[in-house]
């Protein structure tokens, strides 16, 4: 039988090195933020096509073919995707370097190198999802008549 108070151990957190704080506190928040931006861009791209229905109807009315319209929408999505990839590489590679050097190189001595395979995989996924996001709205535009496109609100 235990009498009296039992002492509960307290857990204290101390950050010995600012890079550890950066790696485990700040950078995960950036990943969440950039994930939100990516999802927001995909929704905006999809809504961008829907919001421009009247504009696209006007272009079709003055002679733009369905094929030209789809090419234009693909070019817009490609521009968003490629600019996102470039910005992601400009921001992501230095962040990867900081994390890798602070956690791997300083502890085990393994030198950092550009992660080409994961980078190519990420680029392919971003471009694929950018083009996938416009597939539905582009098909919807092709099925609609010019009058429907112009009168959409």
C-alpha positions as CSV (number, residue, x, y, z in Angstrom):
1,X,0.0,0.0,0.0
2,X,1.3,3.3,-1.1
3,X,0.8,6.2,1.3
4,X,1.6,9.9,0.7
5,X,2.2,11.6,-2.6
6,X,3.9,9.9,-5.5
7,X,6.1,12.2,-7.5
8,X,5.2,12.4,-11.2
9,X,8.3,12.9,-13.3
10,X,8.3,16.1,-15.4
11,X,9.4,16.1,-19.0
12,X,11.4,19.1,-20.0
13,X,12.2,20.0,-23.5
14,X,15.4,21.7,-24.3
15,X,16.6,22.7,-27.7
16,X,20.4,22.4,-27.8
17,X,20.9,23.5,-31.4
18,X,18.8,25.9,-33.5
19,X,18.9,23.6,-36.5
20,X,17.1,20.9,-34.6
21,X,14.4,23.5,-33.8
22,X,14.3,24.4,-37.4
23,X,14.0,20.8,-38.5
24,X,11.4,19.6,-36.2
25,X,9.3,22.6,-35.4
26,X,9.5,25.1,-38.3
27,X,9.9,23.0,-41.4
28,X,6.9,20.6,-40.8
29,X,4.7,23.7,-40.6
30,X,6.1,24.8,-44.0
31,X,5.2,21.4,-45.4
32,X,1.7,21.8,-44.2
33,X,1.5,25.3,-45.6
34,X,2.9,24.3,-49.0
35,X,0.6,21.3,-49.1
36,X,-2.3,23.7,-48.5
37,X,-1.0,26.0,-51.3
38,X,-0.8,23.0,-53.7
39,X,-4.3,21.9,-53.0
40,X,-5.5,25.5,-53.2
41,X,-3.8,25.9,-56.6
42,X,-5.4,22.7,-57.9
43,X,-8.9,23.9,-56.8
44,X,-8.2,27.4,-58.2
45,X,-7.1,25.9,-61.5
46,X,-10.3,23.8,-61.7
47,X,-12.4,26.8,-60.7
48,X,-10.5,29.0,-63.0
49,X,-11.7,27.0,-66.0
50,X,-15.3,27.1,-64.6
51,X,-15.1,30.8,-64.0
52,X,-13.9,31.5,-67.5
53,X,-16.7,29.6,-69.2
54,X,-18.1,32.8,-70.6
55,X,-14.7,33.9,-71.9
56,X,-14.1,30.5,-73.5
57,X,-17.6,30.7,-75.1
58,X,-16.7,34.0,-76.6
59,X,-13.5,32.6,-78.0
60,X,-15.4,29.7,-79.5
61,X,-17.9,32.1,-80.9
62,X,-15.3,34.0,-82.9
63,X,-13.8,30.8,-84.3
64,X,-11.6,29.0,-81.8
65,X,-11.9,25.3,-82.2
66,X,-12.4,22.8,-79.4
67,X,-8.9,21.5,-79.9
68,X,-7.4,25.0,-79.7
69,X,-9.4,25.7,-76.5
70,X,-8.1,22.5,-74.9
71,X,-4.6,23.3,-75.9
72,X,-5.0,26.8,-74.3
73,X,-6.3,25.3,-71.0
74,X,-3.4,22.7,-71.0
75,X,-0.9,25.5,-71.5
76,X,-2.4,27.4,-68.6
77,X,-2.3,24.3,-66.3
78,X,1.3,23.6,-67.6
79,X,2.4,27.1,-66.7
80,X,1.0,26.7,-63.2
81,X,2.6,23.3,-62.8
82,X,6.0,24.3,-64.2
83,X,6.2,27.5,-62.2
84,X,5.2,25.5,-59.1
85,X,8.0,23.0,-59.7
86,X,10.6,25.7,-60.2
87,X,9.5,27.5,-57.0
88,X,9.4,24.2,-55.2
89,X,13.0,23.4,-56.2
90,X,14.2,26.9,-55.3
91,X,12.7,26.6,-51.8
92,X,12.8,22.8,-51.3
93,X,16.4,22.0,-52.2
94,X,18.0,24.4,-49.7
95,X,15.6,23.2,-47.0
96,X,16.6,19.6,-47.8
97,X,20.2,20.5,-47.6
98,X,19.8,22.2,-44.2
99,X,17.9,19.2,-42.8
100,X,20.3,16.6,-44.3
101,X,23.5,18.3,-43.2
102,X,22.2,19.0,-39.7
103,X,20.8,15.5,-39.1
104,X,22.8,13.1,-41.3
105,X,26.1,14.7,-42.3
106,X,26.8,16.0,-38.8
107,X,26.1,12.7,-37.1
108,X,27.2,10.0,-39.6
109,X,29.3,12.0,-42.0
110,X,27.4,11.0,-45.2
111,X,27.7,13.9,-47.7
112,X,24.7,15.6,-49.2
113,X,23.9,15.2,-52.9
114,X,20.9,16.3,-54.9
115,X,18.2,13.7,-54.6
116,X,17.5,13.3,-58.3
117,X,15.1,10.3,-58.2
118,X,12.8,11.7,-55.5
119,X,13.0,15.1,-57.3
120,X,12.0,13.6,-60.6
121,X,9.2,11.7,-59.0
122,X,7.8,14.8,-57.3
123,X,8.0,16.8,-60.5
124,X,6.2,14.0,-62.4
125,X,3.4,13.9,-59.8
126,X,3.0,17.7,-59.8
127,X,2.8,17.9,-63.6
128,X,0.5,14.9,-63.8
129,X,-1.9,16.3,-61.2
130,X,-1.9,19.7,-62.9
131,X,-3.0,18.2,-66.2
132,X,-5.4,15.8,-64.5
133,X,-7.2,18.7,-62.8
134,X,-8.2,20.3,-66.1
135,X,-9.4,17.1,-67.8
136,X,-13.0,17.3,-66.5
137,X,-13.6,21.0,-67.2
138,X,-12.1,20.7,-70.7
139,X,-14.4,17.8,-71.5
140,X,-17.3,19.8,-70.1
141,X,-16.4,22.8,-72.3
142,X,-16.2,20.6,-75.4
143,X,-19.7,19.1,-74.8
144,X,-21.4,22.5,-74.2
145,X,-22.7,24.5,-77.1
146,X,-21.3,28.0,-77.7
147,X,-24.5,29.6,-76.6
148,X,-24.4,27.7,-73.3
149,X,-20.8,28.8,-72.8
150,X,-21.7,32.4,-73.3
151,X,-24.8,32.4,-71.1
152,X,-23.2,30.6,-68.1
153,X,-23.1,32.8,-65.0
